[in-house]
Amino acid sequence: MRLYVIDPAHRWGAHIAAAGKRCGVDVRLASSVPDGDGTGFVRLPLREPGLSSTRRMYHTMAERMPMVQDKAIIDTYEDKAAQYLRWGDWMPATALVYTPADAWRAVGQY
């Protein structure tokens, strides 16, 4: 098995490669969309710069190979409003605030 890992922040890639080696998985760290056969994993950055471009790499890879993550996880990563719209029925009460005044009002509700 071959696993292609894109990890722009260089935080998880080496750990994934080491774990893969212990399990007999051929892990290839990549900085762009790979051409080979295998499975893909993308570690998204928490914010821009890099979040949008890495998300686009995921979608390109997903057209070419199976991916560890599914599209919903990638499309809603670090987007609390999108997560709420998609999974709000399963989530505990949540306040989405944009200003300090909104935050204080929300705190008063709990």
C-alpha positions in Angstrom: 0.0 0.0 0.0 1.2 3.5 -0.8 0.0 6.6 1.1 0.6 10.1 -0.2 0.7 12.7 2.5 0.4 16.4 2.0 1.3 18.3 5.2 2.2 22.0 4.4 2.9 22.8 8.1 5.3 19.8 8.4 3.7 18.8 11.7 2.2 15.3 11.0 3.9 14.0 7.9 7.1 12.6 9.5 5.0 10.9 12.2 2.7 9.4 9.6 5.7 8.2 7.6 7.3 6.6 10.7 4.0 4.9 11.7 3.6 3.7 8.1 7.1 2.3 8.0 6.4 0.3 11.1 3.3 -1.1 9.5 4.8 -1.8 6.1 3.0 1.1 4.4 5.0 3.0 1.7 4.4 6.7 2.8 5.4 9.4 0.4 5.5 13.0 1.6 4.4 15.3 -1.2 4.2 19.1 -1.6 2.0 18.9 -4.7 -0.6 16.6 -6.1 1.0 13.2 -6.8 0.6 11.3 -10.0 1.1 7.8 -8.7 -1.4 5.1 -7.5 -2.2 5.0 -3.8 -4.3 6.6 -1.2 -4.1 10.2 -0.2 -4.1 12.1 3.1 -4.1 15.9 3.4 -3.3 17.8 6.6 -5.0 21.2 6.1 -3.5 24.3 7.6 -5.6 26.0 10.3 -6.0 29.2 8.3 -4.8 31.2 5.3 -2.3 31.3 3.8 -2.5 27.8 2.7 -5.9 26.6 3.7 -7.7 27.2 0.4 -4.8 26.0 -1.8 -4.4 22.8 0.2 -8.2 22.2 0.1 -7.9 22.4 -3.7 -5.1 19.9 -3.7 -7.4 17.5 -1.7 -10.1 17.8 -4.3 -7.7 17.2 -7.2 -6.3 14.2 -5.4 -9.8 12.9 -4.6 -10.5 12.8 -8.4 -7.4 10.5 -8.8 -7.3 8.3 -5.8 -9.1 7.2 -2.6 -8.7 9.6 0.3 -8.5 9.0 4.0 -10.7 12.0 4.7 -14.1 12.5 3.1 -15.2 15.7 1.3 -17.4 16.9 4.1 -14.5 16.9 6.6 -12.3 18.9 4.2 -15.0 21.4 3.1 -16.0 22.2 6.7 -12.6 22.2 8.3 -12.1 25.2 10.6 -15.5 26.6 9.3 -17.7 26.5 12.4 -20.7 28.0 10.5 -20.5 25.3 7.8 -20.1 22.6 10.4 -23.2 24.0 12.2 -25.3 24.1 9.0 -24.3 20.5 8.1 -24.4 18.9 11.6 -26.2 21.3 13.8 -28.9 18.9 14.7 -26.3 16.7 16.4 -24.3 19.5 18.0 -24.8 20.9 21.5 -26.1 24.4 21.9 -23.6 26.7 20.3 -23.3 30.5 19.9 -21.7 31.9 16.8 -20.4 35.3 17.7 -18.6 38.0 15.7 -18.1 40.8 18.2 -17.3 41.0 21.9 -20.8 42.3 22.6 -22.3 39.3 20.9 -20.0 37.1 23.0 -21.2 38.7 26.3 -24.9 38.3 25.2 -24.2 34.6 24.4 -22.6 34.0 27.8 -25.7 35.3 29.4 -27.8 32.6 27.7 -26.0 29.8 29.4 
